[in-house]
């Protein structure tokens, strides 16, 4: 049990810190006014980049923002959609960055989208098969569980450059298209850098969990 905590607790704590950092950064930058709402900024960004066909919708929830590559729609939470703040601009235009990636067939995004079904399946059943294999003393079943869970790790690793690139595109385009000044870019960066930490934490957590599973499997006697 101590070994499990040694593998899992550090990235778990980093994840908690990252979530706190995102919420506190968003709250702080929500107090820094912007000239337009997140939805307006994203619309202008998309239009200026030739993506007039990409829609923008308001969805419930807090920080539930995402880009749907199948529907070609940005879905923004109410705060981000309506609020005229640097926090709203940063989040909205980060999601617009994913639309630019999609339009340009950005390779890591394509790979990530293809990996989603395997990652969803592996996260749900991988650990179950590992435990079942250990209980039934069936090492092949344990191996199947570990292999399935590795799809989660693959997804998280591929997701890192996708998210970092979307943030970089957002920051660059916001200034390039005159939606914010170069001096205001640092406010947007605070929100996006905090969000980046959550992706790092999720990746580290999946890697350490897989490492723990492998340690159990490789140290288990037949």
C-alpha positions, 0 to 999 in steps of 0.5 A, a space after each residue: 500500500 505504501 508503494 501505491 501511495 508513493 506512485 500515485 499521491 505526488 501526481 494526485 497532489 499536483 493535480 489538486 494544486 493545478 485545479 486550485 491554480 486554474 480556479 484562482 487564476 481564472 477568478 483573478 483574471 476575471 477581474 481584469 476587464 477586456 473590451 469584449 466578451 469571450 464569445 465575441 473575441 472567439 468569433 472575431 478570431 475565427 472570422 479573421 482566420 477564415 473559419 466563419 463556418 465554425 459555430 459558437 454555442 453557450 453551454 452550462 457548467 463552469 470551465 466546461 469549455 471545449 471544441 467539438 471537431 465533429 460538429 465544428 463548434 466551440 462550446 463555451 461556458 456561460 462565464 466565458 461566453 458572456 464575460 468581458 474579462 481577460 480570463 474569458 478571452 483566454 479560455 475562449 480563444 484557447 478553444 478557438 486555437 483547437 479549431 485552427 488546429 483542426 482546420 490545418 489538420 494538426 497531426 497531434 490533434 488528429 492522433 489525439 482524436 483517433 485515440 479517444 475511443 481507445 483511451 475511454 475504453 482503456 480507462 474504464 476496463 484496464 484496471 478492472 482486468 488487472 485486478 481480476 487477473 490478479 484475483 484469478 491468478 491469470 497473468 495474461 489477463 493482467 497484461 491485457 489490463 495493463 495494455 488497455 490502460 496504456 492507451 490512456 497514457 498514450 492519449 495524455 502524452 499526445 494531448 500535451 502538445 495539442 493543448 500547449 499549441 492551442 494556447 500558443 495560437 490563442 495568445 499570438 492571434 489575440 495580439 496579431 488580430 488586435 483583440 488585446 494589446 501586447 501588454 495585456 497578453 500577460 493576463 491571458 498567459 496567466 490563465 493559460 499557463 495555469 490550465 497547462 499545469 492541469 494537463 501536465 498533472 493528468 499526464 504524470 498521474 497516468 504515467 505513474 499509475 501505469 508504472 505502478 501496474 507494471 511493477 505489480 505485474 513484473 514482480 508477480 510470480 506465476 
